[in-house]
């Protein structure tokens, strides 16, 4: 009954967004610092890499008292950015790996093309560092070190205080949005802001966009699906009351009618705990992360559409999936090298990854095998 009219739907969505921020621990007031967004080492601009099209700059800024955001920004050359995107890597990728500054065959693999495709399209891109699942700093030299992954090591005390690593990392994304907004002047209006992520970063992108309506568009890769099996996953994915507050489908409905693209990409798997190294104690909780099965992905995206219709938040810009390649979460095959990935908003489409495959010995007269572009050709004009 509360959703019968526009006012009721708006009130329902506002209350749902407040509940989501509360269970995630996104409740603390961020540092009121509207300093220059591209700020790094004291007073100096640190360039990590540069091409004719963009420059990679080291970035650091305060988020909360005692919490600092660090990462890199890819800044397009020539004209000012047409938009800003916060691109969140999977938790075991550094910002440099996600940006492809390590190597194309680095930890992020083909996903490293995404930030570079965005900056080549004229967007400024901020890539924050997030907690990984190594255990190098999990402990205290005066007490002992443990095999708990960094995400779990931060999760345990945060849980006792009604906070969560997800909440702290969402605050980093929102602090970046604060600084992007601070770039606006009467002569230069505020730019559109998007968020995208892969794996753990995809989950953060979805939840950040659900929490904050200032984010105009979101791209979620390799992390969208049902959460009923969270008990099998690493303990840092346990969020008190999240499943009854906002499933992935309900979070997606809170993003809509803003632009939302959900891709069934294959993110990195994880199985833990890692046995303690010599001189370290144990104590890490077991958990595993596996690719989301295609059927579960389809069911959850269907639920997202249903919730969006209930909220009156349907939008033609909603996309789930990909084109021209394999997206079923199964074994990797040569077909993946022929993959075609697009980001779509209303009637516009941006190709962010198009692979090619070299022919087999029996394919005489063929130089390259390219993706199937019929999906895009059918939508031409």
N, C-alpha and C positions, 0 to 999 in steps of 0.2 A: 504493500500500500504506500510505503514511503517513496517508491520509485515511480509512482503514477504520474508525476509532473516534473518539470525541469528543476524546480526549486528543491523538491524532495530528492531527486537524483544527485544534485550538486551537494546537498547536505550529507547524503549517504557517502559519497565519494570523499568528501573532506574528512568525515569521521574515520573512514577506513584508512585514509592516508595518515592521519594522526596516530591510529593504533599501530600501523606498520612501523612508523618512525619510533614509537615507544618500545616495541618488542625488539627492534634492532639496536636500540640504544642511541639513536640519532636524536638526542635530546639536549645536548650541551650547546651552549652559545659559542659560536666560533669566534676566533680572534678578530677583532675589528681592525683589520689592517688592509687598506685598499691600495697597498703599494703596487709598484709596477709588476705586472704578471711575470715578465721575463727577468727574474731576479735570481742570482745564484751565489757565487762566492762574493765576499764583502766588496761591493762597489764595482765588480768587474764582470764582464760578459765572457763566459767560458764557452767557446765553440768546440764541439766534439767532432763535427764533420761538416762538409759543405759540398754541394754540387751546384750546377748552373741553375737548378730549379728551387733548391731549398737549403736551409742551414739548420743543423742540430745544435741546440743550446742547452747547457745544464741549467736546471731549475730547482729552486728550493723556496718554500714559504711556510710560515706558521699556520696551523689549522686550529688546534685547541691548546690550552696551556699544557706544555710538555709534549705536544704532538706536532711533528713537522712533516710536511709533504716534500718528497724529493722525486726527481725524475728528469725527463728531457722534453724539450719542445722542438718540434719541427716547424720552422717558419718559412713560408713560401717567399721566394725572391721576387723582385720586381714590384708588383702591385700588392697592396695590403690584403690580409686574409679576407675572404668572402664569408667565412664562418669559422667557428672553433669547434673542435671535436676532442673530447677526453677519451683516449683509447687505452683501455685497461688490459694488460696482458694476463695470460694464465699465471698462476702464482709462482711457478718455477722458472719463469722467463724474466730476465732483466729488461728494463726499458730499452737498453741498447740492442738486445736480441730481438725484441718485438719490432724495433724499427729497422732491422736488417743491417745494423752497423757492425755486427759480428761477422756474419756471412749468410748467404742465401740458404745454406744447408745447416745453419745454426739451430739452437734449441727450438725456436719458433717455427722453423720450416717455412712452408708456403704462406703461413699466416703473417709473416713479416712483410708481405707485399701490401697488406691492408693500410697501415699508417702511411706508407709511401704513396699509395694510390690516392689517399685523401689529400696529402699535401700537394701532389701533382695536380689535383683538381682545384687547387687554390685555397684549401682549408689550412688554418693553423691547427696543429695537433699537439696535445699535451699527453705524455705517457707517464703515469705515476709508477713508482716502485711500490709493490705490495708485499706483504709477508709471504715467505716461501715455506716449503716443507722440509728444508734441511734442519739440522739441529746444532749447528756450530756454536750458537750463542745461547742455547737453552740451559741456563744454570748460573751459578755464582761461584767464582773461584774460591771464595771463603767458605763455601758450603759444599756443593758438588755440582757436576753437570749431569744432564740426563739425555736420553734419546728422544725426548718429546720434540716433534717438529715445532718450528717457531710459531706456526699458527695455533697449535695446541697449547704451547707454553704461554702465549698471550691470552688465549681463550679462558684458561682455568681461573686466573684472578679476575678477569673482566666479568665473567659470569656471576661471580659473587657480588659484584657491584651493579648488576643490572645493565652491563655494557657487553659489547661483543666486537671481535675483530672486524666483522662485516660492517658494523656501525662506524668504527673508526675509519675504515677505508672509504665508506660512503661519504663521511665528512670530508675526506681529502678531495673527493670528486666535487663535492658541493663548494668547498673552499676555492677550487679552481674556477668554478662557475662564478663565484663572488668576484674574483679578480678579472675574469673575462668581462663581466658586467661593468667593472670599474674603468674599462678602457673607453666606454661610451662617453661622448661629449655632445653638446648641442650641434656641432658641425658634423659629427660622426656618430650616427645612431648605433644602438646596441646590435651586435651581430647575432645571427642564429647560433645556438649551442646544441651540439649533439654529443652522445656518448655511445661508445661501442666497446665490446670486449669479447674475449675468447676464453672458454673454459671457466675457471674461477672468475676471471675478469668479465665474462659474459653474465654471470650471476650478479656481480656487482653493478654492471651497467643496467640490467633490468630493474633491480631494487632501487638504484639511485634515481632512475627516471620515474619510477612509481612514487618515490618519496617527494620529488621536487618538480613542480610544473614548469619551472623555468627552462627545463631541458626540452628542446623542441623535437628531437628525434633520437631513437635508440636502435642499435643493431646488436643482437644477442646471438652469439655463435657457440654451439657445442655444449650448452648447459641448461637447456630448457626441457623440462619434463616433470613427471609426477614426483612428489617428495615423500611418499609413504614409506619408502625404504631408507630414509635418512639414518635410521638406527644402524645400518650396515656401513655407513660412510664414516670418514674421520670425524672425531668428536668435535672438532672446531666448526663443523657444519650444523651442530645441534643449536637451534635457536628456540628458546622457550616460547611456546604458543604460536610460533610462526605458521605452522601448518594449518591451524584453526583460524589464523588471522588473514593470511594471504598465501595461497598456493601460487605456483608460477603462473597459472592461468589467471588468477585473481589479480596478481601483480601486473600482468600484461593488460588487463582490463583497466587498471588505474593509469596506465601509460596512454592508452587510447582516449580520445581520438587523435592525439599527436601521432606522428609517424613512428611506426614500429616494424622492424624487420627481424624475424626469428629464423635462424638457419640451423639445420640439423647437421652441423659439422661434427667431425670426430675429434674430440679433445683428448689430451693426454690422460692415460689411465694411471692409477696409483694404488698400491697395496702396502699397508704398513701394519705394525711398526717395523722400522729398521732395527736390527739387533744393536744393542749398545756397543759403542766403540770401546777399546781398552781404556780403562780409567774412568768410564762414565757409568752412571746408574741407569736402570730401566725406568719403567713407569708409564711409557707411552701407550695410549689406547689403540686397539686394533681398528682397522677401517679400510675400505676399498672404494675406489671411484671407477666406474665402468661406463662405456659409452651408452647413451640413452637409446634403447631399441626404437626402430622406426615406428612401430605401432603405438608405443607410449608417447612418442613425440606428436604423432598425429592426433591422438586422443586429447593431449593437453592443449594443443593449438585449437582444437575444436571447442574445448571448454572455454578457452580465452574468448573466442568469438561469441559464444553463448552469454558469457558474463558481460561482454561489451554491449551486446544487444539489450541485456537487462538494464544496464546502466544508461542506455541511450547514447553510447559512445562509439558506435560503429564508424568505421572509416575505410574508404577505398584504399588508403595507403598501407593497410596492414598486409604484410607478406610473411609467409612461413615456408621455408624450404630453399631450393635452388634450382638451377636449370643446367641441363647438358652434362651432368656428371653423377657420381654415386654419392648418395646422402643417407644411406640406410644404417649407418653405424656398424656395418659388418666389416669383414676383413678388407684390408687395403688391396687394391688391384690396379692393373695398368689403366683401368678406366678413369681413375682419379686424375691421371695426368692429362685427361681430356676435359677436365671440369670447367664449367663456366659459372662464375658467381656474380650476381648482380645485387646492388642495393637499389630498391625502388621506392619512390614516393609519389603517390598519385599517378600522373602520366609520364613521369620522368624515370629513367633507369641509368645507373652508373655501373659499368662493368669494372669490377675490382680484381678479378682473377680469371684469366683464360689460359689454360694450359694447352700444350701440344704434345704429340707423341711421335717418335720416329717410327717409320714403317718396319715391319718384319722383313726378313730376307726374301719371302715369297711375294711381297707386294711390289712387283716391278713397275717402274715408271711413277711411283708415288714418292714425293719428297717429304711431306709432313701430313699427319692426321690432326685435324683441328676439331674443336668442339662442335656440337650440333647447335647452330644458331637459330633454328626454326622457332624456338620459344620467343626470341626477340623480334624476329621478322614478322611473326603473326601479330605483334603489338605495334608494328611500325605505323607512325602517324595516328 
